[in-house]
Amino acid sequence: MRQEDDVPPRRGFAAPLRGGAAGGPAKPVPRRLLRWRLALSCIVLATASANACDKPVYLTFDTGHMGVAPMVAEVLKRQGVKVTFFLANEPTRTGGSSLDDVWAPWWKARAAEGHAFGSHTWDHWIWRGDLSRGGKTGFVFQPTAGNGPRGRLEADAQDYCTELSRPMQRLEAITGQRGLPLFRAPGGKTSKALLEAAGRCGYKHVGWSPAGFLGDELPSDAHPNDELLAKALRDIRRGDVLLAHLGIWSRQDPWAPAVLEPLIEGLKQRGFCFATLAEHPAHRGWIESHPR
């Protein structure tokens, strides 16, 4: 230890600073100069706080054929953006399903990065109508995933709760992380009775904002990517929930490679920031009162 390390600071001065131009100790800094530096630091911090993003948007992804999932993950990581994924066990381009063991490492990595997760039903059940039999409420669905029939399926409220919970159970098995008590009905199709049934088993529905419909499921010949990007950058407002997918089978010109990163960068330039639905003011209370 050098000798000056044991020397107490002189009265009225800060401790000596080392590394002067000549290689020896620098001159001690007067306390009034330190106070000025502290005041300047406070001004800088206050300015940074004032300039902090107060225009959040909530980007969400439903599962799909997963063909663009690796690219989506790269963009989100590069841009430092956290999103909410709604999980269903949908068919993939490789002949598996989006929550199978092949994709388990991908989901585990997303959980480690701090993204949030909700349910999209296990077999992607699209609501088609309500039923009432013997005083009990039931529903008609059209599954578009799984090994069962793709036509009409009848289920009661308990069946629907099971269907909502299966993706979250799979998520926890893969990642050790619990999902949010939120769900998105496939196609956004619901009824009052369906929402009430989901609420009784702890799930709240989250759709999307009108301007947040990013159009990746629309036909690309009628809705080209540059048009969708321009519309989103023009119309999105503070607090909007944005919807995209991890791959749409029907779109010929894929949306994500062309639009995702320019959209994120364009929204950032407009002063927007990105948050998960865990931080959404309309859902925080439900999440806190319905821990999974």
Buried (B, 14 or more C-beta within 10 A) or exposed (E): EEEEEEEEEEEEBEEBEEEEEEEEBEEBBEEEEEEEEEEEEEEEEEEEEEEEEEBBBBBBBBBBBBBBBEBBBEBBEEBEBBBBBBBBBBBBEEEBBBBBEBBBEBBBEBBEBEBBBBBBBBBBBBBBEBEEEEEEBBBBBBBBBBEEEEEEBEBBBEBBBBBBBBBBBBBBEBBEBBBBBBBBBBBBBBBEBBBEBBBEBBBBBBBBBEBBBBBBBBEBEEBBBEBBBEBBBEEBEEBBBBBBBBBBEEBEEBBBEBBBBBBBEBBBEEEBBBBBBBBBEEBEEBBEEBEB
